[in-house]
């Protein structure tokens, strides 16, 4: 489930209008609408505010099942977090390109590591990348 879909579903579940939720989050109605319609991404710093207004977690806003991301952020290096942030801020078309590039680079890294006898990504890591 996408963030816009989760926003709409959660908002309706708690019985709020877009205007009421925008007021609770202290943002303009127009700004909130762009998040729910998916025409603009919600700033990360607003996720907690919106989650509190909806009585849910930021993970719920992402449409993730409970427990999926717990402890994940703490294990990321800053560069990995930046990559994830950039991916999430991109359009669907750009996300596909980012993923394609990452897969190509992982495959290239593995091939170079095998050729030089160095350790690269494990085969199962390359497939899941």
N, CA, C and O of each residue as an XYZ file, in Angstrom:
516
protein
N       0.850     -1.174      0.000
C       0.000      0.000      0.000
C       0.896      1.238      0.000
O       1.864      1.303      0.757
N       0.580      2.210     -0.837
C       1.369      3.435     -0.916
C       1.020      4.365      0.245
O      -0.001      4.193      0.911
N       1.883      5.350      0.474
C       1.628      6.319      1.549
C       0.313      7.059      1.313
O      -0.480      7.179      2.247
N       0.047      7.566      0.095
C      -1.244      8.242     -0.111
C      -2.448      7.345      0.184
O      -3.429      7.792      0.778
N      -2.369      6.088     -0.232
C      -3.473      5.155      0.040
C      -3.628      4.919      1.539
O      -4.743      4.884      2.060
N      -2.485      4.755      2.235
C      -2.535      4.530      3.679
C      -3.084      5.753      4.403
O      -3.877      5.619      5.334
N      -2.666      6.950      3.978
C      -3.187      8.184      4.590
C      -4.701      8.237      4.503
O      -5.387      8.476      5.497
N      -5.211      8.012      3.304
C      -6.659      8.087      3.089
C      -7.389      7.033      3.925
O      -8.383      7.330      4.588
N      -6.883      5.805      3.882
C      -7.523      4.721      4.621
C      -7.517      4.997      6.125
O      -8.545      4.847      6.786
N      -6.379      5.393      6.661
C      -6.276      5.654      8.100
C      -7.140      6.845      8.515
O      -7.784      6.821      9.563
N      -7.146      7.881      7.683
C      -7.961      9.070      7.985
C      -9.436      8.701      8.051
O     -10.153      9.110      8.965
N      -9.877      7.922      7.071
C     -11.284      7.522      7.046
C     -11.614      6.582      8.211
O     -12.715      6.628      8.759
N     -10.654      5.734      8.582
C     -10.860      4.800      9.685
C     -11.136      5.540     10.994
O     -11.975      5.116     11.788
N     -10.422      6.651     11.213
C     -10.637      7.410     12.455
C     -11.753      8.441     12.312
O     -12.081      9.140     13.271
N     -12.335      8.537     11.124
C     -13.495      9.399     10.930
C     -13.183     10.881     10.802
O     -13.986     11.726     11.199
N     -12.015     11.198     10.247
C     -11.662     12.605     10.056
C     -11.809     12.998      8.592
O     -11.622     12.175      7.696
N     -12.142     14.251      8.363
C     -12.110     14.799      7.011
C     -10.682     15.241      6.730
O      -9.856     15.326      7.639
N     -10.405     15.517      5.480
C      -9.074     16.034      5.138
C      -8.806     17.343      5.889
O      -7.705     17.564      6.393
N      -9.809     18.193      5.955
C      -9.660     19.479      6.632
C      -9.352     19.282      8.119
O      -8.472     19.947      8.667
N     -10.074     18.375      8.766
C      -9.852     18.131     10.198
C      -8.437     17.603     10.451
O      -7.777     18.033     11.397
N      -7.974     16.682      9.620
C      -6.635     16.146      9.805
C      -5.577     17.210      9.533
O      -4.578     17.291     10.247
N      -5.792     18.016      8.514
C      -4.851     19.103      8.220
C      -4.752     20.050      9.413
O      -3.658     20.484      9.774
N      -5.878     20.366     10.017
C      -5.874     21.252     11.197
C      -5.142     20.611     12.368
O      -4.362     21.276     13.051
N      -5.389     19.315     12.607
C      -4.707     18.615     13.698
C      -3.199     18.585     13.488
O      -2.431     18.636     14.449
N      -2.782     18.501     12.236
C      -1.356     18.435     11.905
C      -0.742     19.820     11.714
O       0.463     19.951     11.502
N      -1.583     20.847     11.790
C      -1.128     22.227     11.630
C      -0.494     22.487     10.257
O       0.545     23.137     10.143
N      -1.153     21.957      9.221
C      -0.748     22.229      7.841
C      -1.977     22.704      7.083
O      -3.108     22.502      7.525
N      -1.747     23.335      5.940
C      -2.882     23.804      5.149
C      -3.602     22.607      4.520
O      -3.016     21.545      4.311
N      -4.864     22.808      4.232
C      -5.657     21.769      3.584
C      -5.034     21.399      2.239
O      -4.961     20.223      1.884
N      -4.590     22.403      1.502
C      -3.969     22.155      0.196
C      -2.725     21.283      0.307
O      -2.514     20.383     -0.505
N      -1.908     21.556      1.315
C      -0.697     20.747      1.530
C      -1.071     19.314      1.850
O      -0.516     18.375      1.279
N      -2.023     19.147      2.772
C      -2.424     17.786      3.125
C      -2.966     17.042      1.905
O      -2.652     15.872      1.690
N      -3.780     17.730      1.117
C      -4.374     17.080     -0.063
C      -3.297     16.575     -1.021
O      -3.449     15.505     -1.610
N      -2.213     17.330     -1.181
C      -1.149     16.880     -2.090
C      -0.514     15.590     -1.582
O      -0.086     14.755     -2.378
N      -0.451     15.421     -0.260
C       0.108     14.183      0.302
C      -0.833     13.017      0.053
O      -0.410     11.937     -0.358
N      -2.116     13.248      0.306
C      -3.082     12.159      0.157
C      -3.297     11.796     -1.304
O      -3.584     10.642     -1.622
N      -3.160     12.768     -2.189
C      -3.316     12.493     -3.616
C      -2.024     11.961     -4.241
O      -2.031     11.463     -5.366
N      -0.930     12.071     -3.511
C       0.349     11.579     -4.011
C       1.039     12.503     -4.988
O       1.976     12.091     -5.670
N       0.591     13.758     -5.070
C       1.236     14.705     -5.982
C       2.456     15.355     -5.350
O       3.250     15.992     -6.043
N       2.610     15.200     -4.051
C       3.804     15.672     -3.335
C       4.068     14.705     -2.194
O       3.144     14.135     -1.614
N       5.332     14.534     -1.885
C       5.691     13.655     -0.781
C       5.573     14.374      0.554
O       5.844     15.570      0.654
N       5.174     13.647      1.557
C       5.085     14.198      2.905
C       6.497     14.295      3.478
O       7.238     13.313      3.452
N       6.881     15.458      3.994
C       8.193     15.562      4.621
C       8.308     14.578      5.790
O       7.357     14.375      6.544
N       9.465     13.988      5.918
C       9.688     12.991      6.946
C       9.344     13.517      8.332
O       8.784     12.790      9.153
N       9.674     14.769      8.594
C       9.403     15.326      9.921
C       7.905     15.430     10.225
O       7.516     15.555     11.386
N       7.063     15.380      9.181
C       5.615     15.441      9.402
C       4.999     14.070      9.659
O       3.865     13.980     10.131
N       5.734     13.003      9.354
C       5.177     11.652      9.494
C       4.732     11.374     10.923
O       3.659     10.811     11.136
N       5.540     11.759     11.900
C       5.177     11.508     13.294
C       3.959     12.344     13.692
O       3.072     11.855     14.392
N       3.916     13.579     13.255
C       2.775     14.451     13.567
C       1.479     13.869     13.003
O       0.462     13.806     13.693
N       1.530     13.448     11.752
C       0.350     12.863     11.115
C      -0.009     11.543     11.802
O      -1.181     11.273     12.066
N       1.001     10.729     12.087
C       0.746      9.445     12.751
C       0.073      9.660     14.105
O      -0.862      8.939     14.451
N       0.537     10.635     14.864
C      -0.077     10.920     16.165
C      -1.519     11.383     15.998
O      -2.395     11.000     16.774
N      -1.761     12.209     14.984
C      -3.126     12.688     14.735
C      -4.056     11.541     14.335
O      -5.259     11.591     14.588
N      -3.489     10.510     13.709
C      -4.284      9.361     13.270
C      -4.231      8.204     14.267
O      -4.823      7.151     14.031
N      -3.528      8.398     15.374
C      -3.376      7.366     16.403
C      -2.796      6.077     15.803
O      -3.318      4.981     16.008
N      -1.696      6.250     15.054
C      -1.024      5.105     14.448
C       0.484      5.347     14.502
O       0.935      6.292     15.150
N       1.250      4.520     13.842
C       2.705      4.694     13.793
C       3.113      5.176     12.403
O       2.351      5.021     11.449
N       4.305      5.758     12.278
C       4.791      6.110     10.936
C       4.861      4.886     10.015
O       4.655      5.011      8.808
N       5.147      3.710     10.574
C       5.146      2.492      9.754
C       3.765      2.247      9.157
O       3.647      1.818      8.010
N       2.713      2.521      9.942
C       1.353      2.357      9.430
C       1.113      3.276      8.236
O       0.418      2.900      7.293
N       1.687      4.481      8.273
C       1.529      5.424      7.161
C       2.172      4.889      5.888
O       1.756      5.228      4.780
N       3.183      4.057      6.056
C       3.851      3.455      4.896
C       3.124      2.218      4.398
O       3.467      1.663      3.354
N       2.121      1.790      5.149
C       1.385      0.601      4.758
C       2.099     -0.690      5.108
O       1.761     -1.749      4.579
N       3.092     -0.615      6.005
C       3.857     -1.800      6.393
C       3.136     -2.578      7.473
O       2.477     -1.996      8.335
N       3.259     -3.888      7.427
C       2.675     -4.686      8.511
C       3.435     -4.452      9.812
O       4.611     -4.091      9.770
N       2.809     -4.642     10.950
C       3.477     -4.429     12.239
C       4.771     -5.233     12.339
O       4.819     -6.405     11.966
N       5.820     -4.582     12.848
C       7.086     -5.248     13.091
C       8.018     -5.321     11.897
O       9.172     -5.723     12.050
N       7.554     -4.944     10.710
C       8.384     -5.093      9.517
C       9.662     -4.273      9.584
O      10.718     -4.748      9.168
N       9.589     -3.077     10.088
C      10.732     -2.171     10.042
C      11.349     -1.906     11.409
O      12.241     -1.065     11.517
N      10.910     -2.584     12.436
C      11.427     -2.301     13.767
C      12.904     -2.633     13.847
O      13.318     -3.744     13.516
N      13.700     -1.666     14.288
C      15.135     -1.850     14.426
C      15.905     -1.705     13.126
O      17.135     -1.750     13.138
N      15.226     -1.535     12.021
C      15.871     -1.464     10.715
C      16.712     -0.202     10.567
O      17.863     -0.272     10.135
N      16.152      0.944     10.919
C      16.840      2.216     10.711
C      18.159      2.283     11.465
O      19.125      2.867     10.975
N      18.206      1.693     12.647
C      19.420      1.748     13.445
C      20.565      0.980     12.790
O      21.733      1.253     13.068
N      20.242      0.026     11.926
C      21.273     -0.792     11.304
C      21.809     -0.186     10.007
O      22.761     -0.714      9.432
N      21.214      0.910      9.538
C      21.644      1.524      8.282
C      22.840      2.440      8.476
O      22.936      3.156      9.473
N      23.751      2.409      7.509
C      24.823      3.391      7.442
C      24.196      4.667      6.895
O      23.157      4.598      6.238
N      24.798      5.834      7.148
C      24.201      7.091      6.652
C      23.952      7.089      5.145
O      22.936      7.611      4.686
N      24.866      6.512      4.377
C      24.695      6.476      2.922
C      23.506      5.605      2.523
O      22.798      5.916      1.565
N      23.289      4.511      3.260
C      22.154      3.640      2.974
C      20.840      4.351      3.285
O      19.870      4.235      2.535
N      20.816      5.082      4.388
C      19.635      5.849      4.739
C      19.338      6.917      3.704
O      18.180      7.151      3.356
N      20.393      7.569      3.208
C      20.214      8.593      2.182
C      19.660      7.987      0.896
O      18.778      8.563      0.260
N      20.177      6.835      0.525
C      19.687      6.156     -0.673
C      18.208      5.800     -0.532
O      17.419      6.002     -1.455
N      17.850      5.272      0.624
C      16.455      4.918      0.879
C      15.558      6.161      0.850
O      14.466      6.133      0.281
N      16.026      7.243      1.464
C      15.265      8.492      1.469
C      15.051      9.001      0.036
O      13.941      9.387     -0.331
N      16.119      8.999     -0.766
C      16.009      9.467     -2.147
C      15.046      8.596     -2.942
O      14.255      9.104     -3.735
N      15.111      7.292     -2.732
C      14.207      6.367     -3.412
C      12.755      6.696     -3.066
O      11.899      6.775     -3.947
N      12.492      6.886     -1.788
C      11.112      7.138     -1.355
C      10.586      8.498     -1.821
O       9.374      8.676     -1.937
N      11.464      9.449     -2.085
C      11.045     10.771     -2.544
C      10.862     10.823     -4.055
O      10.381     11.824     -4.587
N      11.239      9.762     -4.747
C      11.192      9.734     -6.210
C       9.830      9.294     -6.728
O       9.035      8.679     -6.017
N       9.592      9.629     -7.992
C       8.370      9.158     -8.653
C       8.499      7.661     -8.917
O       9.592      7.101     -8.827
N       7.399      7.026     -9.238
C       7.414      5.581     -9.499
C       8.349      5.248    -10.661
O       9.068      4.250    -10.611
N       8.341      6.067    -11.691
C       9.216      5.830    -12.850
C      10.682      5.918    -12.431
O      11.497      5.083    -12.822
N      11.009      6.926    -11.640
C      12.390      7.092    -11.183
C      12.789      5.984    -10.209
O      13.944      5.560    -10.191
N      11.842      5.518     -9.403
C      12.145      4.413     -8.487
C      12.583      3.183     -9.262
O      13.517      2.490     -8.859
N      11.910      2.912    -10.372
C      12.283      1.765    -11.203
C      13.707      1.918    -11.724
O      14.466      0.950    -11.766
N      14.066      3.128    -12.116
C      15.418      3.381    -12.620
C      16.451      3.250    -11.499
O      17.531      2.697    -11.706
N      16.119      3.756    -10.323
C      17.031      3.630     -9.181
C      17.273      2.157     -8.855
O      18.411      1.744     -8.632
N      16.217      1.382     -8.830
C      16.328     -0.038     -8.525
C      17.126     -0.769     -9.606
O      17.955     -1.624     -9.296
N      16.877     -0.437    -10.863
C      17.615     -1.047    -11.968
C      19.107     -0.734    -11.855
O      19.944     -1.618    -12.043
N      19.440      0.519    -11.548
C      20.836      0.917    -11.388
C      21.487      0.182    -10.228
O      22.618     -0.291    -10.348
N      20.785      0.082     -9.107
C      21.326     -0.617     -7.942
C      21.591     -2.086     -8.261
O      22.629     -2.628     -7.884
N      20.664     -2.723     -8.947
C      20.856     -4.137     -9.319
C      22.052     -4.305    -10.246
O      22.860     -5.218    -10.077
N      22.156     -3.401    -11.241
C      23.290     -3.468    -12.169
C      24.616     -3.305    -11.429
O      25.571     -4.036    -11.691
N      24.671     -2.349    -10.510
C      25.903     -2.102     -9.771
C      26.245     -3.269     -8.846
O      27.416     -3.613     -8.691
N      25.244     -3.870     -8.238
C      25.483     -5.025     -7.369
C      26.016     -6.201     -8.190
O      26.933     -6.901     -7.760
N      25.442     -6.409     -9.361
C      25.899     -7.492    -10.239
C      27.332     -7.248    -10.695
O      28.153     -8.165    -10.702
N      27.626     -6.008    -11.074
C      28.979     -5.650    -11.493
C      29.974     -5.829    -10.345
O      31.067     -6.356    -10.552
N      29.611     -5.402     -9.160
C      30.479     -5.558     -7.988
C      30.768     -7.024     -7.714
O      31.906     -7.395     -7.426
N      29.741     -7.853     -7.804
C      29.910     -9.291     -7.562
C      30.834     -9.896     -8.608
O      31.727    -10.676     -8.277
N      30.619     -9.540     -9.871
C      31.463    -10.087    -10.943
C      32.911     -9.664    -10.767
O      33.814    -10.481    -10.950
N      33.155     -8.411    -10.418
C      34.521     -7.928    -10.205
C      35.160     -8.608     -9.009
O      36.344     -8.944     -9.038
N      34.381     -8.809     -7.962
C      34.911     -9.467     -6.771
C      35.289    -10.914     -7.078
O      36.327    -11.397     -6.627
N      34.452    -11.596     -7.840
C      34.748    -12.984     -8.209
C      35.986    -13.060     -9.086
O      36.801    -13.971     -8.942
N      36.128    -12.099     -9.996
C      37.276    -12.093    -10.900
C      38.585    -11.826    -10.156
O      39.629    -12.367    -10.519
N      38.529    -11.005     -9.131
C      39.749    -10.669     -8.392
C      39.929    -11.517     -7.140
O      40.939    -11.397     -6.446
N      38.957    -12.369     -6.849
C      39.045    -13.227     -5.673
C      38.710    -12.521     -4.379
O      38.903    -13.089     -3.304
N      38.208    -11.287     -4.451
C      37.825    -10.538     -3.248
C      36.402    -10.911     -2.865
O      35.642    -11.483     -3.646
N      36.083    -10.566     -1.646
C      34.714    -10.780     -1.210
C      33.855     -9.635     -1.697
O      34.214     -8.468     -1.542
N      32.735     -9.964     -2.279
C      31.754     -8.972     -2.703
C      30.447     -9.287     -2.017
O      30.427     -9.877     -0.937
N      29.380     -8.900     -2.631
C      28.073     -9.233     -2.089
C      27.868    -10.738     -2.181
O      28.289    -11.369     -3.150
N      27.241    -11.293     -1.202
C      26.859    -12.696     -1.255
C      25.822    -12.861     -2.359
O      25.086    -11.921     -2.662
N      25.757    -14.030     -2.956
C      24.821    -14.262     -4.058
C      23.382    -13.975     -3.652
O      22.621    -13.412     -4.439
N      22.997    -14.355     -2.426
C      21.626    -14.103     -2.010
C      21.370    -12.626     -1.781
O      20.228    -12.178     -1.887
N      22.414    -11.852     -1.466
C      22.249    -10.411     -1.296
C      22.045     -9.740     -2.651
O      21.257     -8.801     -2.765
N      22.742    -10.211     -3.671
C      22.604     -9.640     -5.013
C      21.188     -9.883     -5.524
O      20.576     -8.979     -6.092
N      20.653    -11.105     -5.328
C      19.305    -11.406     -5.801
C      18.261    -10.572     -5.099
O      17.258    -10.193     -5.704
N      18.481    -10.278     -3.826
C      17.470     -9.526     -3.076
C      17.637     -8.025     -3.237
O      16.746     -7.267     -2.853
N      18.754     -7.576     -3.793
C      19.005     -6.140     -3.941
C      18.101     -5.523     -4.972
O      18.180     -4.320     -5.222
